[in-house]
Amino acid sequence: MSNTRRSKRVHPGWYFGGFVLAVPAAAALTVLLWPQLFGLQRVFPFAQAVSFRMVATLSLVFALVILGLLLVPSRRLRGLLAAGTVVVAVATIASGAVVLSRGVNAVLEPTGADGSVRVLAWNTLGNEPGSPTIADLALEYRADVVMLPETTQDMGLEIAGLMKAEGRPMWVLSNTGAPGYRAAETTLLVSVELGEYELNESLGDTEKLATVIAEPVSGDGPTLIATHPIAPVHREMAVWNRDLEWLSTVCRGDTIIAGDFNATLDHLAGLADADVPGAQLGACRDAALDAGAASVGTWPSGRAPLVGTPIDHVMYTSQWEVTGFEVIARGELDGSDHRPVFAELSLTTDPE
């Protein structure tokens, strides 16, 4: 009897081995899921790894299921994998909590408040959807401001012409980081109802893909910034970092900024003004986060929104608050690899 009982016991070495494996696994998952704890959120390859939080969460769920199945048939495996299973379970819960806390609701119905500014941002992949599609979308959402990375000035003028024909005239302002290369150009359309706007080139620019900074000629109204930092591919990491750091310096005052940031909220960690509550970049807040939609992916458009990465943003300073938001996911908007993002911003009565 004693020999039988003794044979069913798991040698402590299996538990010790499991603990030895669990410690580096916990460290690796912490770095991959929350690299900002170590200042690695804008460092290759951690910046890339943290880009798809929902995919990471689903992968952890799958790993947890596999581990659970392995635990069933063998006492030794239970001893070896128990600690690791706990680590994966905690990581799954933590990652899922981040996704849910940022929000998965793709639509916040606009209120239509008086004095609100309706912003539409869309990286058009070098004009690919065409001016009728872009203009129709801007008219449908009654956009006062249309921010279009990878869109040429000629395309902007076509869009403005179509919108004017429908009673919605717009100013057109453009900037390019590489003349003749459509993907490097950014175009901003502003409703004439907001007053006349002009380019301000004195504040600088993103280095390779253009940003448009426009200010009201009268001085009455928000600065409007349509932006496009470069993507964080390995060879461009230094440029990407400088682009985001520069954006944090211009996102202040009375500003509305939107476009393809090529960055999630994780990447922006450490770039907010510490004395501005709720800011994510400089003095700017993120509309998606405030609307409960910051886990809804905007790229690539071919994936379901919840397994994409939210790199297209509308942000604003404390004079504004979000009263409507949508990541626009429709099949008829094929043509770009990004989804359009819409936000209605209303003046707040208590700016911070």
ABEGO torsion letter per residue (X at the ends): XAAAAAAABBBAAAAAAAAAAAAAAAAAAAAAABAAAAGAAABOAAAAAAABAAAAAAAAAAAAAAAAAAAAABAAAAAAAAAAAAAAAAAAAAAAAAAAAAEABABBBBAGBBGBBBBBBBBAGGGAAEAAAAAAAAAAAGBABBBBBGBBAAAAAAAAAAAAAAGBBBBBBBBBABBGBAAABBBBBBBAAAEBBBBBAAAEBBAABBBBBBBBAAGBEBBBBBBBBBBBBAAAAAAAAAAAAAAAAABBEBBBBBEBAGBBAAAABGABBAABBGBABEABBBAAAAAGAAABBAOBAABBAAABBBABBBBBBAABBBABBBBBBBAAABGBABBBBBBBBBBBABBX
